[in-house]
Amino acid sequence: MVMSKQAVIILLYVLTYLLPLNALANEYDFEIPDIEDKPYHIGGNIEAVYTIYSLNKNSALYSQKFYNRKEGSSVDSYGITLQLEGDYKKDSARLYIKTNTDMTQNYLGWDDETTLYEGVVSFEATPSFTIEAGKKVIKWGKGYAWNPAAFTSRPKDPDDPEASLEGYSIVSLDYIKSLSGPIKTIAFTPVIIPVYNDLNSSFGETNHLNFAGKLYFLTYDTDIDIMFLAGESIDDRFGVDFSRNFTTNFELHGEAAFINNFEKKYIDSNGILHTRQSGAISYLLGIRYLNRYDTTFIFEYYKNGTGFSEEEISGYYNYIQKGYNTYQTTGAENDLKKSLGYTKAYYSDKNFMEQYLYLKITQKEPFNILYFTPSINIIFNAEDKSYSLTPELLYEPISNLDLKFKFSLFHGDFHSEFGEKPYDYKAACFVKYYF
C-alpha cells in the first residue's frame, strides 16, 4: 500500500501536533488567565473506522459488483477521515472553511481524496440582512432521515442522517424581521445556484443559472417554510414544511415537494432505457418524542414520488442477472458493465423506491452507565417489505472522544431492495477525536 504525499502530510500533522498536545493537556493542569476572544477559530475531527461486510452471494448486486473476483465469505475496509474547519471574523464579515479528507483501503486498493465541503464569505449589513457567497451547505426541510424539500443540498444518508455533507457554490441573501401579531417572525432567503463544467456540475445540466428561495414564518408556535427551485439545470419544483412542539417533549414535523414534469428513467429486463415524464409529489410526516426515562423516539413515513415501483426495480435486477448469466456462459462483460453504468446514473440513491417507514430509538445512559448511549434504527420498505436493522453503541469517555460500534442487518425477499444488497450485514467500529 502506497500512501499519497497528501495523506502522509495529514497523518504527520495529526501525530506530531494534535496527539502531543492532548498528552500534555492530560499531564499538566494549567490555569489560563482571561484573554480577549480571538477573531479566528480552527478545529476539526479525525475518525478511524474498520468495517467488515458479510457477502450476499445470491444477490444481483453482488453479481454485478464482484463478477470477475473470487472473494471469500466477507470483505473488509479501513478508513480515516479528517475534517478541518475554521472561521475568521472581522467587523461584520466572516469567512468559514471546512475540508474533508477520506483515506480508504478496501478490496479495490488504496484511495484518498480531499474535498472542500464549505468555503463561504458572509457579510452582515444589518442585524436583519446578511449576504453570503461561496460553497455552503443549505439545510432546508424538517425531516430527520429524508428531506424531499431540500432542493439546494445533497441528499442525506438515512443510515447516518447527521453526517457532514458537501455544499454547493451559491450566492444568497437572508432577510429576517420580527413582527407583532399572529406572525411573530418572517424571513426570506433567495439563492442563486450557477451550474457549469467546473462549478456545481453534479447539480444538473451545465451552463445554466438556477434560482431558489425559502420564505419562513413563525406563527402560532409553528415553524413554516415555503420553498421553490427554478432553472434549466433540473426540473422546477415547489415545497413546503412545518414543525411544531405541542409540548416540550413532543414534536410533529412534515414536508412536501412537487416536481413539475419530472423525468424518470429506468431499464427493463432487456436493458432498454425507458423515460416517463409526469408531475411527482413526495412528502414526509414524522414525530419526535422524549419520555421521562430519557428515551427518544423518532418516527417518519416517507412517500418518494420520484422512486421506482416494484415492477420497475424487478426489471433492473433481472437485467443484471441476465448479464451475469451471459458472463458465466460466454465470458462477455458488456451487459454487466452496461448495467453498472445504469446503476451509477439512475439507481445510486440510498432509498430509491416509493414508500418507507423509519424508526429510531435512543436511550441515554441506561442503567446509570455514564456517557453511554445505545440506539437502534429500522428502515422499512413498505412496498416490498424488506428492511435494514441497525443497532448502535456510543460511548463518550471524555468530551472530545467518541467510541462507536454499529451493526447493520439487511433482510428481504428475492428482488427486494434490502434483499438484493451485496451484503447480508456489515459491522463497523469507529474512533472519533475532536480538536
Summary of the structure (lengths in Angstrom):
residues: 435
radius of gyration: 23.9
end to end distance: 28.3
largest distance: 76.1
contacts: 1316
relative contact order: 0.12
helix: 15%
strand: 54%
